[in-house]
């Protein structure tokens, strides 16, 4: 376990979370902390740093709630299935939806905007539009049910 705090912005932490969750798609036996350590090594030179709580919460949460998140995603797809979504887009959607549903101090609009920024970095314009459409639809449904 890391000892000193990693000074990453919330946006950078989201990018790390995206990379960790993505890597876990291909290494299902990889433990959450090990996956986080692997990605954090690319963000700092010191190998003994504490894992930010946000990262553990989000990565573990996405993993534990994956089935529920995928059902919400599926509900907001038009003539599409979760299995057909590009893996990068799927991870971005899961991450943003987890934040919207389970992290109360982050407004849903912020989660949506951050998802679009991550899509800009790790995907393309078409994916950004797709992610925006799915998340906007999910967010509107959440707003109308509150």
GIWO-V730479 format. One line per field, one symbol per residue. phi: phi as a letter, one per 20 degrees, with the letter a starting at -180 (. if undefined). psi: psi as a letter, one per 40 degrees, with the letter a starting at -180 (. if undefined). burial: I if it has 16 or more other C-alpha atoms within 10 Angstrom, else O. A space follows every 10 residues. Layout:
# GIWO-V730479
phi->???
psi->???
burial->???
This chain:
# GIWO-V730479
phi->.fdefeedff ffffffggff fffffdcfef fgffffggff geebeeeddf fgggffffff ffffdgffff ffggfdedlb cgfefggfff fffffffggg ecdfedfgff ffffffffff fdccfffgff gfffffffff ffffee
psi->iidihhgiid dddddddddd dddedegdeh iddddddddd deeidhegih hhdddddddd ddddeddddd dddddeihfi ideehhdddd dddddddddd degdehiddd dddddddddd deaadddddd dddddddddd dddde.
burial->OOOOOIOOOO OOIIIIIIII IIIIOOOOOO OIIOIIIOII OOOOOOOOIO IIOOIOIIII IIIOOIOOII OIIIOIIOOO OOOOOOOIII IIIIIIIIII OOOOOOOIOO IIOIIIIIIO OIIOOOIIOI IIOIIIIIIO OOOOOO
